[in-house]
Amino acid sequence: AAETVRLCYRHNHHKRGAKLAKDVKMPEKLLCAVKVEGLAEGNDWVELDRLSKEKKTPPIGWAPFVQACYANRRVDEALKYVGRIPDVTHRVELCVWMERYREAAQAAATVRDMELLASVRGRASAPTDLAFIDNIIADCSQ
């Protein structure tokens, strides 16, 4: 049933998906995860954003939103949800996973975590990223 509900959301049949989920008594967390995947696969970024605002924090957390957007080659959309992750370490890990080292360094800098910054720097390889991270490290060292 979960696969069918996901396909309903993927193909913009939201009412049909919601009815099926209700009929099979799908748990809230599973339904949320299935909606996120389906909406991202269907490139329905407006509806995904609307879903993200239904509750202060989704029952599945923010990481599945990030992962679904990234899996569908929309880093710009993924970064919207990264910022909502309260745990800075988790936020940094997801940025590094997406190879967004500048954003990872900026997140680590918000809590002045030098170890985390060094870890991000160790993963980056582009000279422009390294220079950017070095500047952040210098600012945090003062």
C-alpha positions in Angstrom: 0.0 0.0 0.0 2.9 2.4 0.8 4.2 2.1 -2.7 0.8 2.8 -4.2 0.3 5.9 -2.0 3.8 7.1 -3.0 2.9 6.8 -6.6 -0.3 8.7 -6.1 1.6 11.6 -4.6 4.3 11.3 -7.3 1.6 11.6 -10.1 -0.3 14.5 -8.4 -3.2 12.3 -7.2 -3.1 13.7 -3.6 -6.7 13.0 -2.7 -6.5 9.5 -4.0 -3.3 8.9 -2.0 -4.8 10.4 1.2 -7.9 8.2 0.9 -5.9 5.0 0.3 -3.7 5.8 3.3 -6.7 6.4 5.5 -8.4 3.2 4.2 -5.4 1.1 5.1 -4.8 2.9 8.4 -1.3 3.9 7.4 0.8 5.2 10.4 1.5 8.9 10.4 5.3 8.5 10.2 5.1 6.1 7.2 2.5 8.4 5.5 4.7 11.4 5.9 7.8 9.6 4.6 5.8 8.3 1.6 4.4 11.8 0.8 7.9 13.3 1.0 9.3 10.7 -1.4 6.4 10.9 -3.8 6.2 14.7 -3.9 9.9 15.0 -4.5 9.9 12.3 -7.2 7.0 14.2 -8.9 8.9 17.5 -8.6 6.0 19.0 -6.6 8.2 21.5 -4.6 5.3 23.7 -3.7 3.3 20.9 -2.2 6.4 19.5 -0.4 6.9 23.0 1.1 3.3 23.0 2.2 3.7 19.6 3.8 6.8 20.9 5.6 4.8 23.6 7.2 1.9 21.5 8.4 3.6 20.9 11.8 6.5 22.7 13.6 8.6 19.6 13.1 7.5 16.7 10.8 7.0 13.3 12.5 9.9 12.0 10.4 12.2 15.0 11.1 13.9 17.1 8.4 16.5 14.7 7.1 14.1 12.8 4.8 13.1 16.1 3.2 16.8 16.9 2.5 17.5 13.4 1.2 14.4 13.3 -1.1 15.2 16.7 -2.6 18.9 15.7 -3.2 17.9 12.3 -4.6 15.9 14.2 -7.2 18.8 16.5 -8.1 17.4 19.6 -6.3 20.1 20.8 -4.0 18.5 24.2 -3.8 15.3 22.6 -2.4 17.4 20.4 -0.1 19.2 23.3 1.4 15.9 24.9 2.5 15.3 22.0 4.8 18.9 21.6 6.1 18.6 25.0 7.8 15.6 23.7 9.8 17.5 20.8 11.4 18.1 21.9 15.0 21.2 19.7 15.7 24.2 21.5 14.1 26.2 18.3 13.8 23.5 16.6 11.9 23.1 19.7 9.7 26.8 19.7 8.9 26.8 15.9 8.2 24.0 16.4 5.6 25.7 19.3 4.0 28.9 17.3 3.7 26.9 14.3 2.3 25.6 16.7 -0.4 29.2 18.0 -0.9 28.1 21.5 0.1 31.2 22.2 2.2 30.7 26.0 2.4 27.2 25.5 3.9 28.6 22.8 6.3 31.4 25.2 7.4 28.9 28.0 8.0 26.7 25.7 10.1 29.7 24.6 12.2 30.7 28.2 12.6 27.4 29.1 14.2 28.4 27.1 17.3 32.2 27.8 16.8 33.0 24.1 16.7 36.6 24.0 15.6 36.7 20.2 15.4 33.7 20.1 13.2 35.2 22.9 11.0 38.4 20.9 10.7 36.4 17.8 9.7 34.6 19.8 7.0 37.9 21.2 5.7 39.3 17.6 5.6 36.5 16.6 3.3 36.6 19.6 0.9 39.0 19.6 -2.0 38.1 22.5 -4.3 40.6 25.4 -3.7 37.7 28.0 -3.5 35.9 25.9 -0.9 39.2 25.4 1.1 39.9 29.2 1.0 36.3 29.9 2.1 36.5 27.4 5.0 40.0 28.8 6.0 38.4 32.2 6.3 35.7 30.9 8.5 38.2 29.0 10.7 40.3 32.3 11.0 37.1 34.2 12.0 36.2 31.6 14.6 39.7 31.5 16.0 39.7 35.2 17.0 
